[in-house]
Structure formats: C-alpha cells, structure tokens
Amino acid sequence: MSQPVGRSIISTPRPVSANRRKFLARALHSPQSPAFPARAGAVALTQSSAHWLAAFDKAGVPAGPVHSVGEALSHPQTLARGMVVEQQHPEAGPIKTIGLPVKLSETPAQYLRPSPRLGEDTRALLAEGGYGEREIAAMLAQGIVMEPAVA
C-alpha cells in the first residue's frame, strides 16, 4: 500500500497473493522478460543443434541451424549458389571472397579484381569526393585515413 507523505510516497510491502505469484512466475518465463534469453540459451546448451532441430521439426515449428562463418562458407547450398568466389590476388595469391547474393541470368556478376588492401584506394576515393592533395595529406598525417604500408 502506498501512502502520501508530503510530496513523496512511501511504499510499504504488500503481501503477494497466490494469483500474483502465478502472474510473476509466468512473466519471468515470458519471451518478453529480460531474463528470458539467458534462460533459453542455458536450456539450448543442454542438447545438440541436431536434437533441437529434430524436436522443432516434430512439433511443426520452422527452424534452421545457425552456422559458424566456416560452416556457412563451406555449406553445400552456399557453394551451389556461387557465394564463394576464388580470385587471384597480386600479393596474396589465390583468395576466396564472398560472391554477389543477387544472381541475374541476363547480367551475371563479373569479378574484375580482388578487394583492395586496407587503404589501397584512399587517395583516389578522397580525390573523387572532392578533396585536394593538401587535405588528403593532412588526413593521412593526422591518422584520419590510411594507406597501405610500403613494402
């Protein structure tokens, strides 16, 4: 029960009824509860992914696995869709990169060159954006942008 005292309210504990206890217990187990993800994760870790996928399938609940990056990149569907593309890099040799997710029959993707090294296109992109040589040099000197180290 709350009682007004001056401008503040002092709250005194009230007994929790059986109905209120049931409500609180349900609320704690609700997916909207902030504690729910941790509890659900703890339960999920008690069995394998295959176990949970079979249980969900049996119950008619649509579900699929969450793959690690390595699993996703080597998955047969990923490879069948051409989502992993091998390119020749001038310094690193053959490298695997991510393919374009949109597949168009009339205009298929063309992979003309591998991704640039970190900072490789900095000067060209900044110049294309309207920055002059002095401004680019200042950004490089201040560490705002970078270029690849000269070998």
C-alpha positions as CSV (number, residue, x, y, z in Angstrom):
1,M,0.0,0.0,0.0
2,S,1.3,3.5,-0.8
3,Q,0.7,6.4,1.5
4,P,1.3,10.0,0.5
5,V,3.7,11.8,2.9
6,G,4.3,15.4,2.0
7,R,5.4,15.4,-1.6
8,S,6.7,11.8,-1.7
9,I,5.1,8.4,-1.5
10,I,6.4,5.8,0.9
11,S,5.7,2.3,-0.3
12,T,5.1,-0.5,2.2
13,P,5.4,-4.1,1.1
14,R,2.2,-5.8,0.5
15,P,1.6,-9.5,0.8
16,V,1.9,-11.4,-2.5
17,S,-1.2,-13.4,-3.2
18,A,-1.2,-16.8,-4.9
19,N,-2.6,-15.3,-8.1
20,R,0.1,-12.6,-8.1
21,R,2.8,-15.3,-7.6
22,K,1.5,-17.2,-10.6
23,F,1.5,-14.0,-12.6
24,L,5.0,-13.2,-11.7
25,A,6.2,-16.7,-12.4
26,R,4.6,-16.6,-15.9
27,A,6.1,-13.1,-16.5
28,L,9.6,-14.4,-15.7
29,H,9.2,-17.2,-18.2
30,S,7.7,-15.0,-20.9
31,P,9.9,-14.3,-24.0
32,Q,9.4,-10.6,-23.3
33,S,11.2,-11.0,-19.9
34,P,14.7,-9.5,-19.9
35,A,15.9,-12.7,-18.3
36,F,14.4,-15.0,-20.9
37,P,17.3,-15.0,-23.4
38,A,19.8,-16.2,-20.8
39,R,17.4,-18.9,-19.6
40,A,16.6,-20.0,-23.1
41,G,20.3,-20.1,-24.0
42,A,21.1,-22.2,-20.9
43,V,18.4,-24.7,-21.9
44,A,19.6,-24.7,-25.6
45,L,23.1,-25.7,-24.5
46,T,21.9,-28.8,-22.8
47,Q,21.4,-30.6,-26.2
48,S,22.9,-30.5,-29.6
49,S,21.6,-28.4,-32.5
50,A,20.5,-31.7,-34.2
51,H,18.4,-32.6,-31.2
52,W,16.7,-29.2,-31.2
53,L,16.1,-29.1,-34.9
54,A,14.5,-32.6,-34.7
55,A,12.3,-31.6,-31.8
56,F,11.2,-28.4,-33.6
57,D,10.5,-30.4,-36.8
58,K,8.5,-32.9,-34.9
59,A,6.5,-30.1,-33.3
60,G,5.9,-28.4,-36.7
61,V,8.0,-25.4,-35.7
62,P,10.0,-24.0,-38.6
63,A,13.7,-23.8,-37.6
64,G,17.1,-24.0,-39.1
65,P,20.7,-24.1,-37.8
66,V,22.8,-21.0,-37.1
67,H,26.2,-21.8,-38.7
68,S,29.6,-20.5,-37.8
69,V,31.3,-18.5,-40.5
70,G,33.4,-21.5,-41.6
71,E,30.3,-23.8,-41.7
72,A,28.4,-21.2,-43.7
73,L,31.2,-20.7,-46.2
74,S,31.6,-24.5,-46.8
75,H,27.8,-25.3,-46.8
76,P,26.7,-27.1,-50.0
77,Q,24.0,-24.5,-50.6
78,T,26.4,-21.6,-50.3
79,L,28.8,-23.3,-52.8
80,A,26.0,-24.2,-55.2
81,R,24.8,-20.6,-55.3
82,G,28.3,-19.4,-56.1
83,M,28.6,-17.4,-52.9
84,V,32.3,-18.2,-52.5
85,V,34.4,-16.9,-55.4
86,E,38.1,-17.6,-55.8
87,Q,40.2,-14.7,-57.2
88,Q,43.9,-14.2,-57.9
89,H,45.3,-11.5,-55.6
90,P,48.6,-9.9,-56.9
91,E,50.2,-10.2,-53.4
92,A,48.3,-13.0,-51.6
93,G,47.9,-15.4,-54.5
94,P,44.5,-17.2,-54.7
95,I,42.0,-15.9,-52.2
96,K,38.3,-16.7,-51.6
97,T,35.9,-13.9,-51.4
98,I,32.1,-13.5,-51.0
99,G,30.1,-13.6,-54.2
100,L,27.2,-11.3,-55.0
101,P,24.0,-12.6,-53.5
102,V,21.8,-11.4,-56.4
103,K,22.0,-13.8,-59.4
104,L,20.7,-12.3,-62.7
105,S,20.6,-14.6,-65.7
106,E,21.0,-11.8,-68.3
107,T,23.7,-9.9,-66.5
108,P,25.7,-12.3,-64.3
109,A,28.2,-10.8,-61.8
110,Q,31.7,-10.1,-63.1
111,Y,34.6,-10.2,-60.6
112,L,37.1,-8.0,-62.3
113,R,39.6,-7.6,-59.5
114,P,40.0,-8.7,-55.9
115,S,39.2,-6.4,-53.0
116,P,41.8,-3.7,-52.4
117,R,44.1,-3.9,-49.5
118,L,43.2,-1.7,-46.5
119,G,43.7,1.9,-47.5
120,E,44.8,1.0,-51.1
121,D,42.2,3.3,-52.7
122,T,42.2,6.0,-50.1
123,R,43.8,8.8,-52.2
124,A,41.7,8.0,-55.3
125,L,38.4,7.9,-53.3
126,L,39.1,11.1,-51.4
127,A,40.1,12.9,-54.6
128,E,36.9,11.6,-56.3
129,G,35.0,13.0,-53.3
130,G,36.4,16.5,-54.0
131,Y,39.4,16.6,-51.5
132,G,42.6,18.2,-52.7
133,E,46.1,16.8,-52.3
134,R,46.8,19.0,-49.3
135,E,43.6,17.9,-47.5
136,I,44.4,14.3,-48.2
137,A,47.9,14.7,-46.9
138,A,46.6,16.3,-43.7
139,M,44.1,13.5,-43.2
140,L,46.9,10.9,-43.7
141,A,49.3,12.8,-41.3
142,Q,46.6,13.0,-38.6
143,G,45.7,9.3,-38.9
144,I,42.2,10.0,-40.0
145,V,42.7,7.8,-43.1
146,M,45.4,5.5,-44.0
147,E,47.3,4.0,-46.9
148,P,48.9,0.5,-47.0
149,A,52.4,0.3,-45.7
150,V,55.1,0.4,-48.4
151,A,56.9,-3.0,-48.5
